[in-house]
Every structure is written in structure tokens, then in C-alpha cells.
Amino acid sequence: MKLSNTHYDIKTSGRKFLAIIFIAMGVSSFSQNVIMNENNTGTSTNPGTTILDLSFSHLGFLLPNMTDAQMKAISAPATSLMVFNTTLQCYEIYSGSAWQPMWCLCDNPPSPTPTISGTTSVCPGSIQTYSVSNSSLINATSYTWTPASSTLGTITSGQGTGTITVTMGTVSGTFSVTATNACGTSITGTLAITMAGSLPTVAPSYNSPVCTGNTIDLFVNATGGPTSYSWTGPNAFTSTLANPTITPAIAANGGTYSVTATNSCGTSTVGTIAVVVNTTPTVTPTASPSAICAGSSSTISVTGASTYTWTPNTNLSATTGASVTANPPSTTTYSVTGTSASGCVSSSTTVILTVNPLPATPVIGTNYKDPCGGTQMAVGQIVTYTVSPVAGETFAWSTTGGTVAGSPGTSVNITWTSSGTHTINCVATVTATGCSSSTATYSQTVTATATCSYTTCSSGTTFVVPTGITTLTVTAAGASGGISDNGAIGPPPGTNGNCEGALIKGTYNTSGGTVLYLNIGCVGGNATTSAAGLGGAGGNGDENGGNGMYEANYNVSWFSGSKSAESAGGGGGGGTDIRVGANTHASTVVTAGGGGGDFNCLYEVCDGYTASFMASFLLNASQYSCGAISAGNLAGQNGGNGEAQTSSNSDDGNGGGTGAPGAATTGVNYTTTCGNCYAGGSCVPSSGGACSGGTSSAGSSGNGGNASYAGIVPNPNTGCLYNAGGGGGGGYFGGGGGAGGGGGGGSSYTGGLASVTSVTASGNSGNGYIIIVW
């Protein structure tokens, strides 16, 4: 139905017509405004801005009247729909969400007192809605809401209406409301609000530092009494526990974790924590060396972390650090833990330090004896020193003053190069472990030279040349001859007047281990009134002195009284020699010949003779020698003159020669005419016969010859008297025996010596001797 440019007469239509118009307007559109007035005129008072122009002077406009229930029963009322609520006596308009009074008819201010409905126990910050619950009974056009304070809450919407929206504060208090209409304001209605709690707050944390392989412990410090939690994190992690754990921690667990807490007031804001998963260090200890000897030390080092702690704490230079020194007394296992810069601690790792025991200190010994049975030791000698062998051990040697050969070993040879007291050192070392003992020491005195002296007449004494020695200095002395029964008649001056043996000094070149045989001559025997002197032993039974001569029966009737009737000569001295390799005469190195025996001069037969005769008979002392020897292979000196003549010594013993023994000697034969018996006279035996002398023995290759006698014709009595000769001295070639005169000296030999220092013909009295210096 379309109404266009139409005028309606309200007078005739009445109210029914007006209703029809509004109905028509509800279902139709108008191209022009609608004008209704009492004059039925077509002119609008405001044609440009109105669609319906009602203009009456005696009628009013009546909105639809309905009860409150009818109004609220309208289904989906249009926004700005207006009705008159006959229940409340209010014009109301629909706001799009609720009916709101525009103005109300009143006779009195709104009553009863407004009653507020809504939650009385709230959470701070929560959004609450409060309404006047009895607004239908109150003839009010507006409401005024007032919180007790700003901390109770803030009205965000609805002020002036019967319903408000409030953002709650933090402090409990009272909300007040008054209702207002044209007639005034109602009594204030109140509602007490209590803050029953608060939104939770969360502050997450974790057990920093977290190391791989350990556990991540998440913690939340929450307020507001949360009843539930929600965690999220890396590697798809979720949890509803307040303090969850993650085991084992791996690198992928590192990152940001978020947590919220919920209580009756709601859910907290999100709290976050950045979790760092640090790598747990792995430590690697090493000992250098890994095995030590007792008393030594090892350096134990470790890598893989920043700081380190060691156990056990004994026998360590320190218990912390990347490098420590250990010196345990026995094999020990050391443990170390490392801490990284981030605080992660490694597992304990061990290293074994093996401690090997030291071997026992060796005992140094030597079986050395010098050639004469003592402990002398000279420069140049090579001496063997030993220790007891031990399986698995070697022995290192050293010394001062000498050189060592054979080290390492259980036996070494030391060549001594200087004199003094020297220390020999020996250290035992276990081959398998390299551990060495304490140093064993041995003190050795070494002299510049050493000496062996042999002074007892003997045969076959051995001298073993010390190892390392190549030159010996030797002294050999032959034994002296024995004295006649008349005493020493004519030997050169010497001890006891004996006829002295030779004295030879020189050097001998040799080598260690060479065996020398030493034969020391014995002194010749002295004669007695009842026996001749026996020859002294010498050599190895082949350089003996010859025996002296003894004559007892003179058959002279005039020879009586205190004068001796016998005549006895001394024995020859034995030769002294050194031999090499074998104790044979052919192995001789050096020989010192023995002295010849003394002879008897029966000068008593001259009693009663004139002084001039005695002077001629007793020759000067130099002629009464006893066979003293000369040097080397030179002949032994002839024996002294034993005859009763001044011009003849034909009955003297012959000394050993350079290449042959001393020859035999025949004593003087005295004829009936002895014109030279004394000066100016003759000596004629009463028997008219001659007195013949005996013949001595020749020397041999070594041994001296035995003595004989010389015949003497006494005057004026009949019969023969005899002078006994001395035995020949032993030597390289023995001296011949004397026939009334002294025995010949044995020859000497120096052919085995490298050099001859000296030869003294009459250099020794008594037994022979040998001195060897090396």
C-alpha cells in the first residue's frame, strides 16, 4: 500500500484511521512525507526532514501500551522500538540489547530501595556485572552507581542504567546505587564486595647449571594459590606439574620454557625461562711416566675441563689443577673429576700409577790377592770385581782413577790408572721396570807401585804377574859363602865376614798371568872344628853351593898344645834366580851367583918362625877373597889364595865362567926344597919327601864345586900339613871348589832382563833374596 501526496482528515477517521496509517507505514514505502493535522492541510512544517508530520492542537500521540511482560515478550525487537510500559508507567526504548526507560510517569521518587545483584566474592582484576534486581518495581528513569573507592573497581559500562560492567580493583568495598525519576531519587542500595583472591603470578626458574646427562628441574614461584599449571617448552615438552623434571638432559632440551598458573581468579600471565643445557665434560687423565720406581715421581695431567679435583689427596703435590706430581710408595689409583666453565662436573675418571720396587743394593766384592798373598794394588793393574747375579737385573759400574770394562755385568775388570783411594760404584737395575738400586760402593786403595819381598831361602815359590802389568822391577841377591873354622881370614868387609853373593837390579818385560818361579839361595854353611861347612842350597836343586873341605889328621908330633890340629873350609853360597814358565835352569830370567866358601889358613904351623916369614906367609887381605862374583854372564871371581906362598894362588877356586863352570883346582905340591918358605932359608922335610895337595871339584851348570886342600911341609918336623879349601858358589854356572884356597864364586845371568840397572859383585851377606816391584 503506497500513500502518496495524500491528506487524511483525522477528524473523520478518528483513531482507527491513524492506526491504519501506521500500519500502512509499517508495510509500505513513501515517496513523500505524510502529513496529518486537524486542518487537513497538505503543508508540512518541516517537509525536508520529516517523513510523518503530525500536527494537532487538541489531540496527542499515543504509543503502544503494554505491560512489562508483554513488552519483554516481543520477539527480536528492533533497536529504537518504543513502547509505554504500563506496568512501570515508563516510556521505554530498545537499545539493541535491552529495554531502557526513557522517562517514567511518577507520583513519587523511585521505591522501594534498589537491590543490587551480582558476585560478592570476586577476584581482583576480574570483569563483573552488577544489576538492580528489583528494577521492575521501581519507577525509575536512571541509576547512579558508585564504588566505595577507586581501588574497588572501575565501571566500564552501564553507568546510568540498571546494569553495569565493572573491572574489579584490588581492595574490598561496597558498591552503591540510587534510582532516579522525575520525582526524585531513591534510597541508596548497597552491595558489599569481597576480594576473594588474586590472579596468580608466576616466576619460573631451573637448576642451573644443567649438564647433559643430568636432570632439568623446572621450578615456579607462584602467588595467588594456583590450582593448576601449564608448561610448554622445546622438544615438544608439556607438563601440568608445578615443578616438572626432564631426565636425562640433552642438548635438544635447551631453550625457552613457558608456564602459566590458574586459580579461581583465572590464569596468570605467561612466565618464561631460558634453559641452557651445557655439555658435561669428559676428562682424560694420563700419567707420565705411567710406571715409576719407588721413591720417584710422575706427572699426572688431565684435559677436558676447566678445573680439576684429585683423590686420594696423599702423596700428591696438590689436589687441584690440570697437572699434579705424584710419588706414592706403592701402586695407586688416582681419580679426577673436571668442572667446566659452565659448572658441569664430569664423572670420575681414574688413572693407575704403577710403582715398581727397587732392587736390593748389590754387594761388591773381589777375590784379588797380590802375588805375595796380600792386597797391594798398583797403577796399571787390571782387577776383577763382582756382585752376585740376580735374575732379570743388570749392573752398571763406574769408578774414579780407573777405566771399567764389562759394564753392565756381574763382573767387571777395572784398569787402575792413578794412585789414591778410589770408590767403585755399582747400581743394580731391573730390566723389566728400569728401576735401580741405591748405589753400592767399594773403597780401593791403589799405590803407585807395589812390592813383594822374598827373604827366606826357598825353592819354587811362584809369583803370578798381576793382570795388566807388563814390566817388573826385580832385585836378586845370591847367598854368601860360609866361614872357615879359623874365622874369616881374608874376605872383603861384610856382615859376619862372609864371602858375599852378587846383587843384581833390572827390569823384566812380561804380561799379566805369567808365572815366575823364585829360587832363593841359602847361605853357605860355616865350618867347625869338627866339620867343613856345607854348601848352601840354591836354585831348584841345581844352583847349590859346593861343600868346604875338612882335614883332621896332620900326623905331626910337634903340633900340640893350644893350636888346632884340624883344617876346615866354609861351604859355597847358593845361587838365587827367577825363572819363567817352568822351574828349570833353561827357563832362567836372572841369576845372582852365590859367594865362594872361605878357606882355612893354618898359620899356626908358622909358630916359632921369624917375623919375616910370617909376614910373607900372611898375604894382604885383598888376596884372601872368597870368590866374589862379577856381573852378568861374566865369570865368577876366582877364590882367594890359600897356599903358604907369597907368589902363587894356583890352589884358588875358579869362578864360574861366561859359558862354562869354574874348573877344578889342584892344591900346591911342596918339594923337599922350599926355598921360598921364608926369606933366606930352606925347608927340608926330615923324611926327604914331598907333600902333595888334593884336587877340588869343578863347578857344573849351576852348582858350585866341592873344595879340596893344599899340602904344606912343616919345618923342621917330618910329616905333611894341609890347608882346607872353600866350596864353590852356586850360580848360572857354578864356581869351582878351592884346593886350599877360597871357593870360586858362581856366575850371574841377566839375559832375560829387559834392562840391567846395576850389578854389585859382593852385594849381599847371608841368605839370598828377591824383591819384585810392579
LOMI-892488 format. One record per residue (C-alpha): residue number from 1; chain; x, y, z. Coordinates in steps of 0.1 Angstrom, whole numbers. Last residue first. Layout:
N
NUM,A,X,Y,Z
...
//
This chain:
774
774,A,1553,-535,398
773,A,1582,-542,423
772,A,1598,-576,428
771,A,1624,-581,456
770,A,1643,-614,457
769,A,1666,-626,484
768,A,1698,-646,491
767,A,1707,-658,526
766,A,1736,-640,543
765,A,1757,-612,530
764,A,1748,-595,498
763,A,1765,-571,473
762,A,1799,-585,466
761,A,1798,-582,428
760,A,1772,-554,425
759,A,1753,-554,393
758,A,1731,-524,384
757,A,1701,-512,364
756,A,1701,-541,339
755,A,1674,-538,312
754,A,1649,-560,295
753,A,1661,-589,317
752,A,1662,-625,305
751,A,1700,-625,297
750,A,1709,-613,332
749,A,1729,-643,344
748,A,1754,-645,373
747,A,1785,-667,377
746,A,1791,-687,409
745,A,1821,-676,430
744,A,1852,-697,432
743,A,1860,-714,466
742,A,1888,-699,487
741,A,1922,-716,487
740,A,1935,-750,499
739,A,1921,-766,469
738,A,1891,-743,463
737,A,1859,-756,448
736,A,1849,-744,413
735,A,1823,-718,408
734,A,1788,-728,395
733,A,1775,-716,361
732,A,1742,-698,364
731,A,1753,-697,400
730,A,1763,-718,430
729,A,1795,-707,449
728,A,1825,-730,450
727,A,1834,-747,484
726,A,1863,-734,504
725,A,1897,-750,507
724,A,1914,-769,536
723,A,1950,-762,542
722,A,1971,-794,548
721,A,2001,-804,569
720,A,2026,-831,559
719,A,2050,-851,580
718,A,2085,-846,594
717,A,2094,-818,617
716,A,2118,-788,610
715,A,2098,-774,593
714,A,2063,-782,582
713,A,2056,-794,546
712,A,2023,-780,534
711,A,1998,-797,511
710,A,1969,-778,497
709,A,1933,-790,502
708,A,1900,-798,484
707,A,1867,-780,479
706,A,1834,-791,463
705,A,1823,-775,431
704,A,1795,-750,427
703,A,1762,-760,411
702,A,1745,-743,382
701,A,1759,-758,351
700,A,1787,-775,370
699,A,1816,-763,391
698,A,1849,-783,391
697,A,1857,-804,421
696,A,1889,-798,441
695,A,1922,-816,436
694,A,1944,-825,466
693,A,1978,-811,475
692,A,2010,-831,476
691,A,2036,-830,505
690,A,2071,-840,491
689,A,2096,-865,507
688,A,2130,-861,525
687,A,2116,-876,556
686,A,2131,-849,576
685,A,2114,-823,554
684,A,2138,-797,541
683,A,2128,-760,544
682,A,2153,-736,530
681,A,2165,-702,541
680,A,2170,-666,531
679,A,2134,-655,535
678,A,2108,-680,544
677,A,2091,-707,527
676,A,2107,-695,495
675,A,2134,-720,494
674,A,2111,-748,499
673,A,2133,-777,489
672,A,2119,-811,497
671,A,2090,-803,474
670,A,2056,-788,482
669,A,2027,-798,460
668,A,2001,-770,457
667,A,1964,-779,457
666,A,1948,-789,424
665,A,1919,-768,411
664,A,1888,-778,392
663,A,1874,-756,366
662,A,1846,-730,372
661,A,1815,-738,351
660,A,1812,-728,315
659,A,1797,-700,293
658,A,1807,-668,310
657,A,1827,-686,335
656,A,1821,-698,371
655,A,1849,-687,394
654,A,1880,-709,398
653,A,1889,-720,433
652,A,1923,-709,445
651,A,1951,-735,445
650,A,1972,-718,419
649,A,1974,-687,441
648,A,2012,-683,439
647,A,2036,-655,448
646,A,2036,-652,485
645,A,2034,-688,494
644,A,2016,-708,520
643,A,1986,-715,499
642,A,1950,-704,503
641,A,1948,-676,477
640,A,1912,-663,474
639,A,1886,-678,451
638,A,1883,-667,415
637,A,1856,-642,406
636,A,1826,-656,387
635,A,1829,-652,350
634,A,1809,-626,332
633,A,1775,-636,321
632,A,1760,-607,340
631,A,1783,-590,365
630,A,1812,-601,387
629,A,1814,-625,415
628,A,1831,-627,449
627,A,1852,-659,452
626,A,1862,-658,488
625,A,1889,-632,487
624,A,1922,-636,506
623,A,1943,-617,482
622,A,1928,-584,492
621,A,1937,-591,528
620,A,1975,-589,524
619,A,1993,-622,524
618,A,2001,-639,556
617,A,2030,-661,547
616,A,2055,-633,539
615,A,2048,-615,571
614,A,2051,-648,590
613,A,2084,-655,574
612,A,2097,-620,583
611,A,2086,-624,618
610,A,2107,-655,622
609,A,2092,-688,626
608,A,2084,-701,661
607,A,2048,-706,652
606,A,2043,-709,615
605,A,2023,-740,617
604,A,1997,-719,634
603,A,1991,-702,601
602,A,1968,-730,591
601,A,1949,-709,566
600,A,1914,-723,563
599,A,1894,-713,533
598,A,1861,-693,530
597,A,1833,-706,507
596,A,1826,-690,474
595,A,1798,-664,470
594,A,1764,-672,453
593,A,1756,-661,418
592,A,1726,-638,411
591,A,1706,-654,383
590,A,1681,-637,360
589,A,1654,-649,336
588,A,1661,-686,338
587,A,1639,-710,319
586,A,1669,-733,309
585,A,1676,-740,346
584,A,1641,-753,350
583,A,1613,-741,372
582,A,1589,-737,343
581,A,1571,-707,327
580,A,1596,-681,339
579,A,1626,-684,361
578,A,1640,-661,388
577,A,1673,-669,404
576,A,1693,-670,436
575,A,1726,-690,437
574,A,1736,-709,469
573,A,1766,-699,490
572,A,1797,-721,490
571,A,1806,-741,521
570,A,1833,-730,545
569,A,1867,-746,548
568,A,1880,-769,576
567,A,1916,-775,590
566,A,1922,-797,620
565,A,1951,-797,646
564,A,1942,-766,664
563,A,1968,-750,685
562,A,1966,-749,723
561,A,1991,-776,729
560,A,2002,-799,701
559,A,2016,-799,667
558,A,2051,-814,673
557,A,2041,-850,665
556,A,2027,-841,631
555,A,2003,-867,617
554,A,1981,-839,602
553,A,1949,-859,607
552,A,1917,-836,607
551,A,1912,-822,572
550,A,1878,-808,563
549,A,1870,-793,528
548,A,1840,-770,521
547,A,1809,-781,503
546,A,1798,-766,469
545,A,1770,-741,467
544,A,1737,-752,451
543,A,1724,-739,418
542,A,1707,-770,405
541,A,1684,-781,434
540,A,1657,-757,421
539,A,1680,-727,425
538,A,1701,-727,457
537,A,1710,-747,487
536,A,1741,-735,507
535,A,1772,-757,505
534,A,1782,-774,537
533,A,1808,-760,560
532,A,1835,-785,570
531,A,1832,-805,601
530,A,1848,-810,636
529,A,1864,-777,644
528,A,1835,-760,627
527,A,1829,-747,592
526,A,1801,-723,584
525,A,1774,-734,560
524,A,1768,-714,528
523,A,1739,-690,529
522,A,1707,-703,512
521,A,1699,-693,476
520,A,1664,-681,468
519,A,1645,-698,439
518,A,1615,-678,426
517,A,1594,-693,398
516,A,1575,-668,377
515,A,1540,-674,364
514,A,1527,-651,337
513,A,1491,-641,345
512,A,1496,-605,334
511,A,1523,-599,309
510,A,1561,-596,310
509,A,1590,-573,305
508,A,1617,-575,332
507,A,1636,-546,347
506,A,1669,-546,365
505,A,1688,-550,397
504,A,1715,-576,406
503,A,1733,-582,439
502,A,1760,-610,438
501,A,1769,-631,469
500,A,1792,-621,497
499,A,1821,-641,512
498,A,1810,-638,548
497,A,1828,-615,573
496,A,1799,-615,597
495,A,1783,-588,576
494,A,1809,-576,551
493,A,1845,-564,547
492,A,1863,-583,520
491,A,1871,-619,528
490,A,1905,-628,542
489,A,1907,-650,572
488,A,1872,-650,585
487,A,1871,-675,612
486,A,1895,-704,617
485,A,1868,-729,613
484,A,1862,-715,578
483,A,1832,-691,571
482,A,1803,-699,548
481,A,1796,-684,514
480,A,1771,-655,507
479,A,1737,-661,491
478,A,1729,-645,458
477,A,1708,-614,456
476,A,1680,-606,430
475,A,1663,-573,426
474,A,1634,-571,401
473,A,1615,-542,386
472,A,1585,-557,367
471,A,1570,-545,335
470,A,1538,-555,317
469,A,1512,-554,345
468,A,1476,-555,334
467,A,1468,-587,353
466,A,1492,-592,382
465,A,1522,-614,374
464,A,1519,-646,393
463,A,1549,-652,416
462,A,1556,-688,425
461,A,1580,-701,452
460,A,1599,-730,436
459,A,1628,-732,460
458,A,1635,-715,493
457,A,1659,-693,511
456,A,1637,-668,531
455,A,1640,-632,520
454,A,1612,-628,494
453,A,1599,-592,491
452,A,1568,-583,471
451,A,1564,-547,463
450,A,1536,-524,449
449,A,1539,-493,429
448,A,1519,-460,425
447,A,1495,-472,451
446,A,1458,-481,447
445,A,1435,-481,476
444,A,1400,-494,468
443,A,1368,-484,485
442,A,1336,-502,475
441,A,1303,-485,469
440,A,1268,-498,462
439,A,1245,-472,447
438,A,1209,-475,457
437,A,1190,-498,434
436,A,1177,-490,400
435,A,1142,-494,385
434,A,1142,-499,347
433,A,1110,-519,350
432,A,1117,-551,331
431,A,1155,-549,332
430,A,1156,-543,369
429,A,1187,-522,375
428,A,1215,-528,400
427,A,1239,-499,406
426,A,1277,-503,412
425,A,1302,-478,423
424,A,1339,-482,429
423,A,1355,-455,450
422,A,1392,-447,448
421,A,1419,-442,474
420,A,1450,-430,456
419,A,1471,-439,426
418,A,1461,-434,390
417,A,1453,-455,360
416,A,1437,-486,376
415,A,1423,-509,350
414,A,1390,-522,363
413,A,1377,-555,351
412,A,1340,-561,356
411,A,1318,-590,368
410,A,1280,-590,373
409,A,1275,-571,341
408,A,1269,-537,327
407,A,1298,-530,324
406,A,1325,-553,311
405,A,1355,-530,311
404,A,1359,-501,336
403,A,1386,-475,335
402,A,1404,-462,365
401,A,1410,-434,390
400,A,1374,-428,398
399,A,1348,-456,394
398,A,1318,-467,375
397,A,1297,-499,372
396,A,1262,-507,359
395,A,1246,-540,369
394,A,1217,-557,351
393,A,1188,-574,367
392,A,1163,-600,355
391,A,1177,-629,375
390,A,1201,-617,402
389,A,1239,-622,399
388,A,1261,-617,429
387,A,1284,-588,425
386,A,1320,-589,411
385,A,1353,-570,409
384,A,1382,-581,387
383,A,1415,-562,388
382,A,1435,-549,360
381,A,1468,-535,373
380,A,1483,-504,358
379,A,1487,-484,390
378,A,1494,-508,419
377,A,1474,-530,442
376,A,1486,-545,475
375,A,1461,-569,490
374,A,1484,-595,504
373,A,1493,-631,493
372,A,1527,-624,478
371,A,1513,-622,442
370,A,1486,-597,453
369,A,1453,-612,462
368,A,1421,-603,444
367,A,1389,-623,452
366,A,1368,-591,448
365,A,1335,-580,462
364,A,1307,-555,456
363,A,1274,-561,474
362,A,1244,-551,454
361,A,1217,-528,467
360,A,1184,-547,466
359,A,1162,-539,436
358,A,1138,-510,439
357,A,1101,-518,439
356,A,1078,-508,410
355,A,1051,-482,415
354,A,1023,-483,389
353,A,1003,-452,386
352,A,967,-461,377
351,A,945,-434,362
350,A,908,-430,371
349,A,879,-410,358
348,A,852,-396,380
347,A,821,-383,361
346,A,824,-348,348
345,A,811,-318,367
344,A,793,-290,348
343,A,799,-255,362
342,A,797,-236,330
341,A,834,-232,328
340,A,837,-270,330
339,A,844,-289,361
338,A,867,-320,360
337,A,868,-350,382
336,A,899,-370,389
335,A,906,-404,405
334,A,941,-418,413
333,A,948,-455,416
332,A,980,-462,435
331,A,1009,-487,431
330,A,1031,-483,461
329,A,1052,-456,479
328,A,1032,-428,461
327,A,1051,-400,444
326,A,1026,-380,425
325,A,1030,-346,408
324,A,1000,-327,397
323,A,988,-312,364
322,A,955,-298,354
321,A,949,-284,389
320,A,936,-294,423
319,A,947,-319,450
318,A,983,-307,450
317,A,1018,-322,451
316,A,1003,-356,456
315,A,1014,-383,480
314,A,981,-383,498
313,A,950,-365,484
312,A,932,-395,472
311,A,917,-381,451
310,A,921,-352,425
309,A,899,-322,417
308,A,900,-304,384
307,A,892,-271,368
306,A,885,-260,333
305,A,876,-293,317
304,A,887,-318,290
303,A,924,-324,299
302,A,943,-342,326
301,A,980,-345,336
300,A,997,-368,361
299,A,1034,-361,365
298,A,1053,-390,380
297,A,1076,-393,410
296,A,1105,-415,422
295,A,1110,-431,456
294,A,1098,-465,444
293,A,1103,-467,407
292,A,1078,-453,383
291,A,1051,-466,359
290,A,1027,-445,339
289,A,1055,-420,331
288,A,1039,-397,325
287,A,1005,-403,339
286,A,974,-396,318
285,A,940,-382,328
284,A,911,-379,303
283,A,882,-358,314
282,A,848,-358,297
281,A,829,-325,302
280,A,791,-324,306
279,A,778,-302,278
278,A,757,-274,290
277,A,719,-273,286
276,A,708,-237,289
275,A,672,-231,300
274,A,656,-197,291
273,A,627,-190,315
272,A,593,-177,307
271,A,563,-166,327
270,A,529,-163,309
269,A,503,-141,325
268,A,483,-158,352
267,A,451,-177,346
266,A,418,-171,364
265,A,405,-159,397
264,A,398,-194,409
263,A,433,-204,403
262,A,454,-209,372
261,A,492,-208,367
260,A,511,-203,334
259,A,544,-216,323
258,A,568,-211,294
257,A,602,-227,287
256,A,627,-212,264
255,A,656,-233,250
254,A,678,-263,258
253,A,661,-297,258
252,A,677,-305,224
251,A,712,-306,241
250,A,702,-335,262
249,A,690,-337,298
248,A,682,-371,310
247,A,657,-368,325
246,A,633,-338,324
245,A,617,-327,356
244,A,584,-309,364
243,A,578,-284,392
242,A,542,-273,392
241,A,531,-303,372
240,A,509,-298,342
239,A,536,-307,317
238,A,545,-302,281
237,A,577,-306,261
236,A,576,-308,224
235,A,615,-307,221
234,A,615,-272,234
233,A,590,-260,261
232,A,555,-259,274
231,A,543,-258,310
230,A,507,-255,323
229,A,498,-252,359
228,A,468,-258,381
227,A,454,-248,414
226,A,472,-216,418
225,A,473,-200,453
224,A,477,-164,444
223,A,514,-164,441
222,A,537,-186,421
221,A,574,-195,423
220,A,578,-220,395
219,A,605,-246,393
218,A,619,-267,364
217,A,645,-294,373
216,A,665,-305,343
215,A,682,-337,351
214,A,718,-348,343
213,A,731,-365,312
212,A,740,-332,296
211,A,746,-305,322
210,A,721,-281,337
209,A,737,-251,355
208,A,712,-240,366
207,A,685,-259,385
206,A,655,-241,369
205,A,634,-209,373
204,A,598,-197,367
203,A,583,-166,383
202,A,545,-169,381
201,A,517,-146,393
200,A,483,-160,401
199,A,452,-138,397
198,A,440,-126,430
197,A,418,-138,459
196,A,384,-134,475
195,A,382,-96,471
194,A,350,-90,490
193,A,321,-69,476
192,A,294,-55,498
191,A,262,-45,479
190,A,244,-12,485
189,A,210,4,477
188,A,207,41,482
187,A,171,54,489
186,A,155,66,458
185,A,160,98,439
184,A,135,124,428
183,A,100,129,412
182,A,112,129,377
181,A,129,96,382
180,A,161,85,399
179,A,174,52,413
178,A,204,51,436
177,A,233,26,436
176,A,262,18,459
175,A,290,-7,455
174,A,308,-16,488
173,A,345,-24,495
172,A,373,-50,491
171,A,405,-37,477
170,A,422,-49,445
169,A,402,-34,416
168,A,374,-51,397
167,A,367,-41,362
166,A,330,-34,364
165,A,301,-37,339
164,A,268,-20,349
163,A,231,-29,349
162,A,202,-7,360
161,A,213,21,337
160,A,230,54,344
159,A,265,38,343
158,A,262,8,321
157,A,299,5,310
156,A,335,3,323
155,A,328,9,359
154,A,362,7,377
153,A,368,-13,408
152,A,373,-14,445
151,A,406,5,443
150,A,387,36,430
149,A,368,38,463
148,A,334,28,477
147,A,321,23,441
146,A,292,45,430
145,A,264,36,406
144,A,237,62,396
143,A,205,48,381
142,A,181,63,356
141,A,143,66,348
140,A,130,50,379
139,A,95,37,389
138,A,110,8,408
137,A,93,-25,409
136,A,108,-37,376
135,A,142,-25,388
134,A,142,-51,416
133,A,175,-68,406
132,A,194,-36,401
131,A,223,-51,382
130,A,260,-59,387
129,A,283,-74,360
128,A,319,-84,369
127,A,352,-84,350
126,A,381,-97,371
125,A,410,-76,380
124,A,410,-86,417
123,A,390,-118,421
122,A,354,-116,434
121,A,333,-125,463
120,A,300,-106,460
119,A,290,-117,426
118,A,259,-99,413
117,A,225,-85,424
116,A,219,-50,437
115,A,185,-42,453
114,A,172,-7,448
113,A,152,7,477
112,A,115,5,470
111,A,109,29,455
110,A,116,55,429
109,A,106,91,438
108,A,68,98,440
107,A,39,105,416
106,A,57,93,386
105,A,54,88,349
104,A,86,75,335
103,A,112,86,310
102,A,134,69,286
101,A,134,35,303
100,A,158,10,287
99,A,148,-23,272
98,A,179,-44,265
97,A,203,-55,237
96,A,195,-33,207
95,A,188,-3,229
94,A,150,-10,230
93,A,132,21,240
92,A,110,25,271
91,A,83,50,281
90,A,76,43,317
89,A,45,36,338
88,A,63,7,352
87,A,35,-18,345
86,A,21,2,317
85,A,53,1,298
84,A,48,26,270
83,A,65,13,239
82,A,94,24,217
81,A,115,4,192
80,A,149,21,190
79,A,166,-12,180
78,A,141,-36,166
77,A,125,-61,190
76,A,136,-97,184
75,A,104,-113,198
74,A,83,-90,219
73,A,77,-109,252
72,A,96,-83,271
71,A,69,-57,263
70,A,41,-81,271
69,A,56,-88,305
68,A,61,-52,312
67,A,25,-45,303
66,A,16,-29,271
65,A,7,5,256
64,A,15,13,221
63,A,24,49,218
62,A,-3,76,219
61,A,2,109,200
60,A,-20,137,213
59,A,-51,156,202
58,A,-63,192,206
57,A,-39,213,186
56,A,-28,187,161
55,A,2,185,138
54,A,15,151,129
53,A,42,152,102
52,A,55,119,92
51,A,85,115,69
50,A,102,145,83
49,A,134,164,74
48,A,126,183,42
47,A,89,188,48
46,A,93,206,81
45,A,60,223,89
44,A,44,202,64
43,A,18,216,40
42,A,-10,194,29
41,A,-38,209,51
40,A,-63,187,68
39,A,-68,214,93
38,A,-65,189,121
37,A,-32,177,110
36,A,-17,146,94
35,A,11,150,69
34,A,29,120,54
33,A,62,127,37
32,A,67,117,1
31,A,79,87,-18
30,A,65,66,9
29,A,73,30,15
28,A,48,5,27
27,A,44,-21,53
26,A,49,-3,85
25,A,36,29,70
24,A,3,13,62
23,A,1,0,97
22,A,8,35,109
21,A,-19,49,87
20,A,-44,23,97
19,A,-38,32,133
18,A,-44,68,125
17,A,-77,58,108
16,A,-88,39,139
15,A,-80,69,160
14,A,-105,91,142
13,A,-111,90,106
12,A,-134,119,103
11,A,-115,145,124
10,A,-82,130,113
9,A,-87,140,78
8,A,-62,124,57
7,A,-42,141,30
6,A,-24,121,4
5,A,7,130,-16
4,A,15,94,-20
3,A,4,66,2
2,A,15,33,-10
1,A,0,0,0
//
